[in-house]
Amino acid sequence: MSTDEFESMLRSATAHIEAMQGAAAKMAELRGLGEAADGKVRVEVQAGGVVQSLEIDPRAMRMASADLSAAVLEAIQLATEDAGAKLAEILETAMPGAGAGLAGLTDPSQAAEGADALQSNIDGIIESLQRSLREGL
C-alpha cells in the first residue's frame, strides 16, 4: 500500500468517525413530538421513546376517561414515530443506508424487514472496514 492510499484510507476513516460523533450529538438532543385529540394532548419523547413531557389541555379533561387514555397513547405513538423518523434521518446522513433500515423498525408491520435491512447495512460497513484494514496491513 502506498503512502497516498494509506492517507486516503485514514482520511476516510476519520470522516466516518466524525460523522458518527456528529450523529451521536444530534441523537442526544433528538425529540419526537406527537399530538392527539385536536391538539389537546401533546407528548414529547426522546429517541428511545422515553416520554419527556405530557401536556393535557384542561378542555381534554371533559373527555371520557377511555377517550383521554386513547388520546394519550395515540400522542405517545405519534411522538415515537416522529422520533424514529428523525433518528433514521440522522443515521442516514452519518451512514448512508442505515437510516432506511432503522425507519422500518418504527413501523411494527415492517419491523422484521427493517431489522434485516439494518443488519445487512451494518454487516456491509464492517466488511468494508475489515477489507480496508487487511489491505492496509
Backbone as a printed PyTorch tensor [residue, N CA C, xyz], in Angstrom:
tensor([[[  0.8500,  -1.1720,   0.0000],
         [  0.0000,   0.0000,   0.0000],
         [  0.8910,   1.2280,   0.0000]],

        [[  0.5580,   2.1640,  -0.8780],
         [  1.3490,   3.3890,  -0.9680],
         [  0.9570,   4.3500,   0.1430]],

        [[  1.7720,   5.3410,   0.3450],
         [  1.5050,   6.3590,   1.3540],
         [  0.2240,   7.1150,   1.0230]],

        [[  0.0140,   7.4140,  -0.2610],
         [ -1.1980,   8.1190,  -0.6670],
         [ -2.4480,   7.2970,  -0.3780]],

        [[ -2.3860,   5.9940,  -0.6540],
         [ -3.5340,   5.1250,  -0.3910],
         [ -3.8270,   5.0460,   1.1070]],

        [[ -2.7490,   4.9450,   1.8880],
         [ -2.9170,   4.8870,   3.3360],
         [ -3.5310,   6.1860,   3.8540]],

        [[ -3.0290,   7.3260,   3.3760],
         [ -3.5690,   8.6140,   3.8170],
         [ -5.0220,   8.7710,   3.4020]],

        [[ -5.3710,   8.2860,   2.2230],
         [ -6.7550,   8.3270,   1.7660],
         [ -7.6440,   7.4840,   2.6690]],

        [[ -7.1680,   6.2900,   3.0150],
         [ -7.9210,   5.4020,   3.9000],
         [ -8.0740,   6.0440,   5.2850]],

        [[ -7.0290,   6.6790,   5.7650],
         [ -7.0700,   7.3430,   7.0650],
         [ -8.0490,   8.5180,   7.0450]],

        [[ -8.0510,   9.3010,   5.9700],
         [ -9.0000,  10.4140,   5.8490],
         [-10.4330,   9.8880,   5.8280]],

        [[-10.6470,   8.8020,   5.1130],
         [-11.9810,   8.2120,   5.0340],
         [-12.4400,   7.7280,   6.4110]],

        [[-11.5700,   7.0440,   7.1220],
         [-11.9180,   6.5510,   8.4590],
         [-12.1970,   7.7190,   9.4000]],

        [[-11.4010,   8.7680,   9.3070],
         [-11.5950,   9.9470,  10.1460],
         [-12.9340,  10.6060,   9.8390]],

        [[-13.2770,  10.6840,   8.5630],
         [-14.5570,  11.2790,   8.1720],
         [-15.7240,  10.4590,   8.7290]],

        [[-15.6140,   9.1260,   8.6850],
         [-16.6660,   8.2690,   9.2380],
         [-16.8040,   8.4710,  10.7410]],

        [[-15.6940,   8.5510,  11.4290],
         [-15.7220,   8.7580,  12.8820],
         [-16.3440,  10.1050,  13.2170]],

        [[-15.9570,  11.1520,  12.4850],
         [-16.5170,  12.4810,  12.7360],
         [-18.0160,  12.5000,  12.4550]],

        [[-18.4270,  11.8030,  11.3950],
         [-19.8620,  11.7380,  11.0740],
         [-20.6260,  11.0450,  12.1920]],

        [[-20.0720,   9.9760,  12.7330],
         [-20.7350,   9.2600,  13.8220],
         [-20.7610,  10.1010,  15.0940]],

        [[-19.6990,  10.8580,  15.3650],
         [-19.6950,  11.7330,  16.5380],
         [-20.7570,  12.8180,  16.4030]],

        [[-20.8840,  13.3700,  15.2020],
         [-21.9140,  14.3730,  14.9570],
         [-23.3020,  13.7770,  15.1240]],

        [[-23.4790,  12.5570,  14.6240],
         [-24.7640,  11.8840,  14.7490],
         [-25.0880,  11.6240,  16.2150]],

        [[-24.0940,  11.2200,  16.9900],
         [-24.3160,  10.9480,  18.4110],
         [-24.7640,  12.2140,  19.1410]],

        [[-24.1690,  13.3490,  18.7970],
         [-24.5640,  14.6110,  19.4320],
         [-26.0000,  14.9710,  19.0630]],

        [[-26.3610,  14.7770,  17.8000],
         [-27.7270,  15.0740,  17.3680],
         [-28.7260,  14.1280,  18.0200]],

        [[-28.3410,  12.8590,  18.1780],
         [-29.2480,  11.8850,  18.7940],
         [-29.5090,  12.2270,  20.2520]],

        [[-28.4960,  12.7550,  20.9370],
         [-28.6670,  13.1160,  22.3480],
         [-29.7000,  14.2320,  22.5090]],

        [[-29.8160,  15.1040,  21.5000],
         [-30.7530,  16.2170,  21.5620],
         [-32.0950,  15.9060,  20.9010]],

        [[-32.2010,  14.7720,  20.2350],
         [-33.3790,  14.4400,  19.4500],
         [-34.6330,  14.3170,  20.3110]],

        [[-35.7250,  14.9000,  19.8290],
         [-37.0210,  14.7860,  20.4830],
         [-38.0790,  14.5600,  19.4090]],

        [[-39.0250,  13.6930,  19.7070],
         [-40.1560,  13.4580,  18.8250],
         [-41.3930,  14.0750,  19.4430]],

        [[-42.2470,  14.6190,  18.5970],
         [-43.4570,  15.2800,  19.0810],
         [-44.6860,  14.5950,  18.5150]],

        [[-45.7300,  14.4980,  19.3290],
         [-46.9890,  13.9200,  18.8920],
         [-48.1540,  14.6240,  19.5420]],

        [[-49.2350,  14.7820,  18.7650],
         [-50.4500,  15.4160,  19.2730],
         [-51.6480,  14.5370,  18.9640]],

        [[-52.6460,  14.6170,  19.8170],
         [-53.8940,  13.8860,  19.5990],
         [-55.0370,  14.7340,  20.1510]],

        [[-56.2540,  14.2800,  19.9160],
         [-57.4590,  14.9600,  20.4010],
         [-57.4400,  16.4330,  19.9840]],

        [[-57.2090,  16.6610,  18.6920],
         [-57.1930,  18.0260,  18.1470],
         [-56.2020,  18.9310,  18.8750]],

        [[-55.0500,  18.3820,  19.2390],
         [-54.0070,  19.1740,  19.8900],
         [-54.1740,  19.3430,  21.3800]],

        [[-55.1960,  18.7350,  21.9320],
         [-55.4240,  18.8740,  23.3800],
         [-54.4680,  18.0140,  24.1970]],

        [[-53.8760,  17.0120,  23.5640],
         [-52.8990,  16.1460,  24.2330],
         [-51.6100,  16.2110,  23.4160]],

        [[-50.5130,  16.6130,  24.0620],
         [-49.2200,  16.7400,  23.3930],
         [-48.1660,  15.9810,  24.1920]],

        [[-47.3210,  15.2600,  23.4420],
         [-46.2770,  14.4490,  24.0710],
         [-44.9510,  14.7190,  23.3750]],

        [[-43.8880,  14.7100,  24.1690],
         [-42.5210,  14.8160,  23.6470],
         [-41.7480,  13.6070,  24.1720]],

        [[-41.0450,  12.9070,  23.2690],
         [-40.2550,  11.7390,  23.6660],
         [-38.8190,  11.9000,  23.2060]],

        [[-37.9230,  11.1630,  23.8680],
         [-36.5260,  11.0670,  23.4320],
         [-36.4480,  10.0430,  22.3080]],

        [[-35.2390,   9.8720,  21.7630],
         [-35.0340,   8.9450,  20.6500],
         [-35.4910,   7.5330,  20.9840]],

        [[-35.3060,   7.0820,  22.1740],
         [-35.6910,   5.7280,  22.5510],
         [-37.1530,   5.5700,  22.9000]],

        [[-37.9220,   6.6510,  22.8280],
         [-39.3370,   6.5820,  23.1290],
         [-39.6790,   6.9430,  24.5640]],

        [[-38.6920,   7.3420,  25.3540],
         [-38.9500,   7.7270,  26.7460],
         [-39.6920,   9.0590,  26.7500]],

        [[-40.8430,   9.0920,  27.4110],
         [-41.6530,  10.3060,  27.4600],
         [-40.9370,  11.3630,  28.2910]],

        [[-40.7490,  12.5510,  27.6870],
         [-40.1040,  13.6730,  28.3680],
         [-41.1220,  14.6530,  28.9230]],

        [[-42.2300,  14.8030,  28.1700],
         [-43.2690,  15.6950,  28.6680],
         [-44.6230,  15.2550,  28.1290]],

        [[-45.6320,  15.5400,  28.9130],
         [-47.0160,  15.2550,  28.5600],
         [-47.8230,  16.4810,  28.9520]],

        [[-48.4830,  17.0850,  27.9710],
         [-49.3200,  18.2500,  28.2260],
         [-50.7570,  17.8920,  27.8830]],

        [[-51.6360,  18.1110,  28.8460],
         [-53.0590,  17.8550,  28.6270],
         [-53.7990,  19.1700,  28.8370]],

        [[-54.3890,  19.6400,  27.7700],
         [-55.1710,  20.8700,  27.8130],
         [-56.3390,  20.6560,  28.7790]],

        [[-56.6730,  21.6440,  29.5990],
         [-57.7920,  21.4790,  30.5350],
         [-59.1000,  21.0610,  29.8570]],

        [[-59.2990,  21.4640,  28.6020],
         [-60.5220,  21.0680,  27.8930],
         [-60.5740,  19.5580,  27.6700]],

        [[-59.4070,  18.9070,  27.6380],
         [-59.3740,  17.4540,  27.4420],
         [-59.9190,  16.7180,  28.6550]],

        [[-59.9510,  17.3820,  29.7800],
         [-60.4420,  16.7440,  30.9950],
         [-61.9490,  16.4920,  30.9370]],

        [[-62.6020,  17.0730,  29.9500],
         [-64.0390,  16.8420,  29.7710],
         [-64.3040,  15.5560,  28.9950]],

        [[-63.2370,  14.9910,  28.4280],
         [-63.3720,  13.7590,  27.6470],
         [-63.6280,  12.5850,  28.5910]],

        [[-64.2660,  11.5570,  28.0570],
         [-64.4260,  10.3180,  28.8260],
         [-63.0320,   9.7690,  29.1190]],

        [[-62.8620,   9.1250,  30.2620],
         [-61.5380,   8.6430,  30.6580],
         [-60.9440,   7.6950,  29.6100]],

        [[-61.7650,   6.8440,  29.0100],
         [-61.2670,   5.9230,  27.9820],
         [-60.7870,   6.6970,  26.7570]],

        [[-61.4830,   7.7710,  26.3880],
         [-61.0830,   8.5850,  25.2380],
         [-59.7970,   9.3480,  25.5310]],

        [[-59.6870,   9.8740,  26.7440],
         [-58.4690,  10.5900,  27.1290],
         [-57.2710,   9.6360,  27.1400]],

        [[-57.4790,   8.4530,  27.6880],
         [-56.4140,   7.4440,  27.7090],
         [-55.9800,   7.1000,  26.2910]],

        [[-56.9410,   6.9040,  25.3860],
         [-56.6220,   6.5870,  23.9940],
         [-55.8710,   7.7350,  23.3350]],

        [[-56.2510,   8.9680,  23.6630],
         [-55.5710,  10.1350,  23.0870],
         [-54.1270,  10.2190,  23.5690]],

        [[-53.9010,   9.9470,  24.8480],
         [-52.5370,   9.9590,  25.3830],
         [-51.6910,   8.9010,  24.6770]],

        [[-52.2260,   7.7020,  24.5400],
         [-51.4870,   6.6300,  23.8610],
         [-51.2240,   6.9720,  22.3970]],

        [[-52.1970,   7.5820,  21.7310],
         [-52.0160,   7.9830,  20.3340],
         [-50.9040,   9.0300,  20.2140]],

        [[-50.9050,  10.0000,  21.1140],
         [-49.8760,  11.0450,  21.0820],
         [-48.4920,  10.4550,  21.3300]],

        [[-48.4090,   9.5060,  22.2540],
         [-47.1200,   8.8440,  22.5120],
         [-46.6600,   8.0890,  21.2700]],

        [[-47.5740,   7.3680,  20.6300],
         [-47.2180,   6.6200,  19.4160],
         [-46.7410,   7.5630,  18.3120]],

        [[-47.4520,   8.6560,  18.1140],
         [-47.0640,   9.6160,  17.0780],
         [-45.7170,  10.2650,  17.3950]],

        [[-45.4890,  10.5740,  18.6590],
         [-44.2040,  11.1650,  19.0520],
         [-43.0630,  10.1700,  18.8440]],

        [[-43.3200,   8.9040,  19.1550],
         [-42.3090,   7.8630,  18.9720],
         [-41.9960,   7.6800,  17.4900]],

        [[-43.0220,   7.6980,  16.6540],
         [-42.8030,   7.6000,  15.2090],
         [-42.0180,   8.7980,  14.6910]],

        [[-42.3220,   9.9870,  15.1990],
         [-41.6030,  11.2000,  14.8040],
         [-40.1310,  11.0920,  15.1980]],

        [[-39.8920,  10.6370,  16.4250],
         [-38.5010,  10.4710,  16.8750],
         [-37.7810,   9.4340,  16.0210]],

        [[-38.4610,   8.3420,  15.6970],
         [-37.8490,   7.3130,  14.8550],
         [-37.4900,   7.8370,  13.4820]],

        [[-38.3690,   8.6430,  12.8970],
         [-38.0870,   9.2200,  11.5780],
         [-36.9000,  10.1730,  11.6450]],

        [[-36.8420,  10.9730,  12.7020],
         [-35.7180,  11.9030,  12.8690],
         [-34.4150,  11.1410,  13.0970]],

        [[-34.4800,  10.0700,  13.8760],
         [-33.3010,   9.2500,  14.1290],
         [-32.8110,   8.6030,  12.8380]],

        [[-33.7460,   8.0970,  12.0470],
         [-33.3690,   7.4810,  10.7670],
         [-32.6790,   8.4920,   9.8600]],

        [[-33.1730,   9.7230,   9.8700],
         [-32.5700,  10.7760,   9.0410],
         [-31.1450,  11.0820,   9.5080]],

        [[-30.9570,  11.1660,  10.8080],
         [-29.6230,  11.4330,  11.3550],
         [-28.6590,  10.3090,  10.9690]],

        [[-29.0970,   9.0650,  11.1500],
         [-28.2380,   7.9260,  10.8330],
         [-27.9760,   7.8130,   9.3370]],

        [[-28.9620,   8.1310,   8.5260],
         [-28.7880,   8.0700,   7.0710],
         [-27.7070,   9.0530,   6.6320]],

        [[-27.6650,  10.2080,   7.2650],
         [-26.6520,  11.2040,   6.9420],
         [-25.2590,  10.7100,   7.3470]],

        [[-25.1770,  10.0900,   8.5230],
         [-23.8850,   9.6170,   9.0250],
         [-23.4350,   8.3280,   8.3490]],

        [[-24.3780,   7.4090,   8.0940],
         [-24.0720,   6.1060,   7.4910],
         [-25.1180,   5.8130,   6.4210]],

        [[-24.8790,   6.2480,   5.1940],
         [-25.8790,   6.0320,   4.1370],
         [-26.3360,   4.5670,   4.0850]],

        [[-27.6460,   4.3990,   4.0760],
         [-28.2460,   3.0690,   4.0470],
         [-28.7430,   2.6140,   5.4020]],

        [[-28.1640,   3.1280,   6.4730],
         [-28.5540,   2.7080,   7.8180],
         [-29.9120,   3.2700,   8.2100]],

        [[-30.2040,   4.4790,   7.7690],
         [-31.4640,   5.1180,   8.1360],
         [-32.6800,   4.3850,   7.6140]],

        [[-32.5700,   3.8520,   6.3980],
         [-33.7080,   3.1350,   5.8140],
         [-34.0490,   1.9020,   6.6440]],

        [[-33.0410,   1.1930,   7.0960],
         [-33.2880,   0.0170,   7.9270],
         [-33.8950,   0.3940,   9.2600]],

        [[-33.4410,   1.4870,   9.8320],
         [-33.9650,   1.9210,  11.1180],
         [-35.4000,   2.4060,  10.9810]],

        [[-35.7030,   3.0940,   9.8900],
         [-37.0630,   3.5940,   9.6880],
         [-38.0630,   2.4450,   9.7010]],

        [[-37.6740,   1.3050,   9.1540],
         [-38.5580,   0.1490,   9.1440],
         [-38.8250,  -0.3870,  10.5330]],

        [[-37.9240,  -0.1470,  11.4550],
         [-38.1020,  -0.6460,  12.8140],
         [-39.1920,   0.1060,  13.5720]],

        [[-39.4960,   1.3320,  13.1530],
         [-40.5030,   2.1110,  13.8590],
         [-41.9180,   1.7470,  13.4200]],

        [[-42.0550,   1.0030,  12.3350],
         [-43.3580,   0.5480,  11.8570],
         [-43.4770,  -0.9310,  12.1810]],

        [[-44.3300,  -1.3020,  13.1420],
         [-44.4070,  -2.7050,  13.5530],
         [-44.6630,  -3.6750,  12.4070]],

        [[-45.3950,  -3.2440,  11.3880],
         [-45.6790,  -4.1500,  10.2750],
         [-44.4510,  -4.4090,   9.4070]],

        [[-43.4350,  -3.5440,   9.5290],
         [-42.2230,  -3.6990,   8.7330],
         [-40.9920,  -3.9680,   9.6030]],

        [[-41.1930,  -4.2530,  10.8740],
         [-40.0730,  -4.3750,  11.8050],
         [-39.0750,  -5.4460,  11.3870]],

        [[-39.5510,  -6.6050,  10.9650],
         [-38.6280,  -7.6830,  10.5820],
         [-37.7950,  -7.2740,   9.3720]],

        [[-38.4390,  -6.6800,   8.3760],
         [-37.7060,  -6.2340,   7.1930],
         [-36.7220,  -5.1250,   7.5490]],

        [[-37.1440,  -4.1890,   8.4080],
         [-36.2680,  -3.0950,   8.8190],
         [-35.0580,  -3.6050,   9.5740]],

        [[-35.2660,  -4.5750,  10.4530],
         [-34.1510,  -5.1480,  11.2090],
         [-33.1800,  -5.8570,  10.2770]],

        [[-33.7080,  -6.5990,   9.2990],
         [-32.8390,  -7.2820,   8.3350],
         [-32.0450,  -6.2860,   7.5140]],

        [[-32.6970,  -5.2120,   7.0630],
         [-32.0030,  -4.1980,   6.2630],
         [-30.9210,  -3.5070,   7.0790]],

        [[-31.2270,  -3.1810,   8.3310],
         [-30.2470,  -2.5300,   9.1880],
         [-29.0670,  -3.4530,   9.4540]],

        [[-29.3270,  -4.7280,   9.7500],
         [-28.2550,  -5.6860,   9.9980],
         [-27.4000,  -5.8630,   8.7520]],

        [[-28.0170,  -5.9260,   7.6000],
         [-27.2890,  -6.0670,   6.3390],
         [-26.3720,  -4.8750,   6.1160]],

        [[-26.8740,  -3.6780,   6.4100],
         [-26.0600,  -2.4830,   6.2440],
         [-24.8900,  -2.4850,   7.2150]],

        [[-25.1370,  -2.8560,   8.4530],
         [-24.0650,  -2.9110,   9.4500],
         [-23.0210,  -3.9350,   9.0300]],

        [[-23.4700,  -5.0930,   8.5480],
         [-22.5410,  -6.1180,   8.0690],
         [-21.6780,  -5.5790,   6.9310]],

        [[-22.2930,  -4.8220,   6.0230],
         [-21.5500,  -4.2480,   4.9050],
         [-20.4980,  -3.2610,   5.3660]],

        [[-20.8510,  -2.4390,   6.3530],
         [-19.8920,  -1.4690,   6.8850],
         [-18.7250,  -2.1880,   7.5510]],

        [[-19.0230,  -3.2180,   8.3310],
         [-17.9690,  -3.9820,   9.0000],
         [-17.0600,  -4.6500,   7.9780]],

        [[-17.6470,  -5.2620,   6.9450],
         [-16.8480,  -5.9090,   5.9020],
         [-15.9550,  -4.8930,   5.2010]],

        [[-16.4950,  -3.7140,   4.9300],
         [-15.7120,  -2.6720,   4.2660],
         [-14.5360,  -2.2320,   5.1340]],

        [[-14.7900,  -2.0360,   6.4230],
         [-13.6950,  -1.6470,   7.3320],
         [-12.6510,  -2.7520,   7.4510]],

        [[-13.1160,  -4.0010,   7.5550],
         [-12.1670,  -5.1180,   7.6490],
         [-11.3250,  -5.2240,   6.3860]],

        [[-11.9620,  -5.0420,   5.2320],
         [-11.2410,  -5.1150,   3.9550],
         [-10.1900,  -4.0060,   3.9030]],

        [[-10.5670,  -2.8000,   4.3400],
         [ -9.6290,  -1.6810,   4.3390],
         [ -8.4500,  -1.9640,   5.2600]],

        [[ -8.7310,  -2.5540,   6.4070],
         [ -7.6610,  -2.8780,   7.3490],
         [ -6.7260,  -3.9510,   6.7800]],

        [[ -7.3230,  -4.9800,   6.1480],
         [ -6.4950,  -6.0380,   5.5440],
         [ -5.6010,  -5.4740,   4.4400]],

        [[ -6.1620,  -4.6050,   3.6260],
         [ -5.4040,  -4.0230,   2.5230],
         [ -4.3160,  -3.0950,   3.0390]],

        [[ -4.5650,  -2.5120,   4.2020],
         [ -3.5910,  -1.6090,   4.7810],
         [ -2.4410,  -2.2970,   5.4680]],

        [[ -2.6230,  -3.5800,   5.8200],
         [ -1.5630,  -4.2890,   6.5530],
         [ -0.5700,  -4.9220,   5.6570]]])
